[in-house]
Amino acid sequence: MRITLVGPAWPYRGGIAAFNERLAHQLQAEGHEVRLYTFTLQYPSFLFPGKTQYSAEPAPSDLSIERSLSSVNPFSWIGLGRRIRREAPDVLVLAYWMPFMAPSLGTVGRIVKGNGRTRVIALCHNLIPHETRPGDSLLTRYFVGSIDAVAALSQSVCDDVHRFSPDMPTVASPHPLYDNFGEPVGHAEACDHLKLDADARYLLFFGLIRDYKGLDLLLDAYAEVVREHPELKLIVAGEFYSGEERYHAQAVQLGIEDKVIWRTEFVPDSEVRYYFGAADLIVQPYKSATQSGVTQIAYHFQKPMLVTRVGGLPEIVPDGRVGYVVDPDPKAIAEGLKRFALDHPDFTPGLAEEKAKYSWAEFTKKLINLV
């Protein structure tokens, strides 16, 4: 089929851009013709909480990516919608993750549907944002009205869709593996690369740091755990999107500021494998979630996880097989970390078995069946 995908892609960075590029590669490998349209402007600078929106990595050499859409310029929405309507691909996939994108993506979808040929599919990472704002419901309703069906990364997102459109066709397919970060590296090599002590054991909190991801819960838990298990070191790796001063003040108050390894810059793709290579346990103490790309990076590198019992995380992290599922509070997180420190569990067999479920081929099979 001829498939057009609209959403983040190079030169933009981040998990959704990486997802779209990996999806395009998979679809091309299966024989489909794929075209990517990305943003000329994704977020106005005053709305973007990080240091830069742009990737320092080279452009993918084997993908057709064109910058054509401004999130804030209605003329670009209309122009791109008309262009894709004329091109009349078999499928238009709109990558959706927050209501701010509803006007631009929803307008493109509405215009393209006017050709009577193209199926418009929303690829929903989230429908309801983790951090809500006034007007979210109205914007979300506008977007849902522009599409024919939804491919979501968790059943909880499908449930959210049906709150707005009970009869909308949906399919839930778990986030596939992020297998685009290179081959695994051993603990010693990773620690040497990151200038860490190879004799220590490392807990890794990874990814953009936002309030809903629960770093404050983890700091409280770690302060309790490290008193009994000083061999456990905590790495916080990722760029702050909120609360940097607050988290450091919390660590100082807890007496662990010098025990936490702060690597709080955006981690480029080429460095990801070293952080996961050094880590003994990936910790996701989220307060809310639908799914998480960090989980799928952990599966790729076959690293055990501790996740909280929120959203779709328990669906993809079986408790006791690949790690631990605990309640989202410091005491429960601390108990899980202590179990890991004391038991030295080998989750390798469970990780290998679960990892096999999250292939890109399985994801695209469900997407094409939905079409």
N, C-alpha and C positions, 0 to 999 in steps of 0.2 A: 504494500500500500504506500501511498504518498502521505507522509505524516509531518505536520508542522507543529512545532513546540514553541510556546511563548512563555518566557520567564527568565530568571537570572541565569547567566552563563558568562564565560570569559568575555570581557576583562574583569567582571565582578568576582568576588571571592565568597567563600562561605559554603555551608553544607548544602543549601538548595541549588546553588550553581553547580557544585560537584555532582549532585544527584542528577540534574538535567543532562549534563555532559555524559555521565556514565550510562544513563538511559538511552541517549542518542546513539552511543557506541553499540549498545546491545541491539537496538532496533536495526541499525545498519548491518550488523553481523548476521541478522536474521533475514536480510535481503530487502528490507524496506528502504524507501527513499526518505531521508529525514532532513528537514530544514529547521534551524533554530533562529528565532528572533528574540533579541534581548533588549535591554534598556539603553537609551542614550542618557537618561537620568533615572536612577532607581529611587533614591531618597534625596530630598533636598538636604544640604549639608547641616542645616540647623536641626533637622529631625534625626540625624544619624548619630548614635551615641558613641561609636567607635572612632578610631583614628583615621582609617581610610576604608573605602568601600572596594578598593581595587586590589587585584591579585598581583603579586610579584612573580608569579610563575609564568612560563611561556605559554602562548596560545596553543590550544589543541590543533595539530596540523591536519587532522583528518575529519574535521567537522565544518559544516557550513553554518557560520554564526554571523548574523547581521544585527547591528544596533539600530533599532527603528522606533522604539517606544519610550516616551517620557511619561512617568507616572503622574505628572501634574499638568501636562499639556493636552487638552482635549483634541486639538487638531491632529496630534500624532496618533491618538486613539482611533479617530475616524480614518485617517490615512492608512494606518496599518490594517484596520478592519476591512476597508475597501480592497486593499491589495490582496489580502488572503482570500477574500470572497472571490475575486477574479481568478486567482490561482486555483481555487476549488480543490484543495487537498481532500483526500478521503477522511482524514481525521485532523482536528485541531485539538491539541492538548494545552490547556491553560494551567500552568503551575501556580497554585494558590496557597498562601500561608497566613495572610492577615488582611483585615478589612480595609486598610489603607490602599491596597491594590485593587479593591473591588470596582471603583469607577473605571479605571483604565482597562483591566482585563474583562470586566463585564460588558463594556461598550464594544470591545473587539469581538467578543463572543456573539453578541446580539447582531452585529453587522454581518459577520461571517455566516451565521445561520440563515441569512436572507437568500443565499444562493440555492437553497433547497437540496444541497448535495452533501455538504461537509457535516460530519458528526462532531459536536463540540463536547469534549470530555474535560472535566476538572480533575487535575491531579492534586488532591488536597493533603497537604502536610498537617495543617490545622484548619478548622473552620471558625471556631470560637477562640479568640486569642487568650493566651495565658494571663495577660495583663489588660483588662477590659477598659474601654473608654466610651464616653457618650457617642451615640451614633453607630456603634458597632453593629447592632442588630439591623438597622435600616440598610447599611452598606452591604452586609452579608446577604440580606434578602435580594438586593439588586443583583449581586453576583450570581446567586443560585438561579435566578430567573433567566440567566443568559446561557445556560448549559443544558445538555441532553442527559448527562450521566456523570457519576463521580467514581473515580478510583481513589480510595483512601488508604492510608498506611496503618490504620487501626480501626477496629469495629466501633470504638467510641466516637471517631470522626463520622462514620456512617450514621450513627445514632443522632449526632448533631445535625447532619444534613436533613434527616427525616423530620426534625423539629420544624424546619422551614419548608420542606416539600415532601410530604409523606409518601408520595408515589414515585419519587426520583429513583431510577435504577442506580444501584451502588454495588461496589465490590470492595471488600477489605483484603488487602494483601500486605503482609508485614514488610517493613522497610528492608530492601535487599542489602547484602553485604556492601560496605564501603571497601572494595578490594582494589582501589586505585591509589593506595598509599605505599606501594612497594612491598617487597618481601619482608618477612619478620627478621629482626636482628636479635641476637642473644643478649641476655641480661648484662654481661660484662662489657660487651661492645657498646651497648646503649648507654650504660653508665659512664663509660670512658668518653663517649661523644658529648654527653650532657654535663660532664665534669661532676659526677655524683659518686658517692662511696658505694662501691660494688658489693660491700659486705652487708649493707642495710637492706631492709625490705620496704617497698614503697607502695603507698596508697596513692592513686591518681584521681584527682578531680580535673576533668578535661572539658574544654569548650568555652564558648562565650559565657561570661559571668553575668547572669541576670537574677533578679530577686527570686523568681519562681524556682530556680534551680537549687536553692536550699544550701548554699555554702555556709550560711550562718548556723544551720543545724549541724552540719559536718564539723565545723570548728568547735562547737560545744561538745560534740561527741568525742572528737579527737583529743580534746583537753583531758577528758576522763580516761581514755584508753592509753594515752602515751605515758601516764604515770605508772601503769602496770607493765607496759610493753614499749620501752624506749627504743627498741630496735625498729619499730614502725615509724617511717617518715612519711609525711604528707606532702605531695607535690600538687600545687594549684597551677595549672597550665591553661592559659587562655586570656583573652582580652576582657577587661572590665567594661561592661555596658551600663553598670550602675553600682553605686555604693562603695567605691574603692576605699575611701577614708573610713567608712563605717566598719568594713570587714577588718581592716588593719587595726582599728581601735578595739574591736572585739578580741582579736588575737592578742593584743597587748594586755587587755584586762584579764584574759584567761591565762596569761603567762606562757603563751606558745608562739609568740611572734617570731622568735629565733629558731623554733623547731619546724615551722612551715617553710617549705621551699617555694618561694613565689616566682613563677615564670609567667608573669602576667602581660605578655605581649601576644598578639595573634600568632598562632603556630602555623607556619606555612606547610603545605602538603608534604614537602620533602623531609620535614622534621618529625612528622606524626609518628612514624614507625619507631623512632628512638624513644619517645615518651612511653609508648605502649610496650616496647621491649624492656624498658627499665621497670615497669610497673608489675607488682604482684597481684594487685586487686584494683579494679576500676570501680569507683564509688560514685553513684548518681543519687544524691539525697533529695530528689526533686519534691517540691510541694504540690505541683500539678504537672501533668504531662499527657500527651496523646500517644506519642512514640518518641524514639530518640535515635538520631544517627550515631551517637556515641556508642550505643549498644552494638550497632552493627560493625563499627570499627573494632570493638572488643572481640566480637565473634570472628572477624577476619584474622586477627592476631591470636585468637584462642586464649583470651585472658578472662579469668573469672570476674564476676561482677557482684556488687551489692547495690540493689536498687530499692526504691521505696514503692509501697503498694498504692500507686496512683495511676490513673489513666490506663494506657495499654501496656505499661511496663511489665506487670506480672504475666501478661499473655506470652511474652517472648523471652522471659528469664525464669525458667522453671526453678522454683526454690529447691535447693538441695542437689540439683543436677549440674547447674552451671554457676552457682553462687547462692546468694541470699536475697530474699524479699522480706523487707521489714516495714514497719509503720513509719510514717514521716515525722518522727520526733527524735530528739537527740539521744534519749535513753535507749530506744530500740536500735538506732544506728550504732551506738556504742556497743551494745550487746552483740550485734552481728560482727563488728570488727574484732571483738574479743574472741568470738568463736573461731574466726579465721586465724587469729594469732596463735591460739592454743592448739587447734586441731590440725593445722597444716594440711588441709584437704587437697586431694588431687581431683580436680574437676575436668581433667583433659578428655576422658571418654565422653562425658556428657556434652562438653563444648563441641567436640568433633561431630557428634550426632546431630545436635541442634543446628550447627552451622550449615549443614547440608540442606536445611529447609529454606534457606534464604538466598537462593540463587536469583540472578537477574533474569534468567530464562523463565523461571516460574512466575516472576512478576510480570514480564511482558506477555506471557501466555494469558494471564488473567485480564490484563489490559486489552488485548486483542479480542478475547472472548466477550468482554463488555461491549466493545464496538460492534 
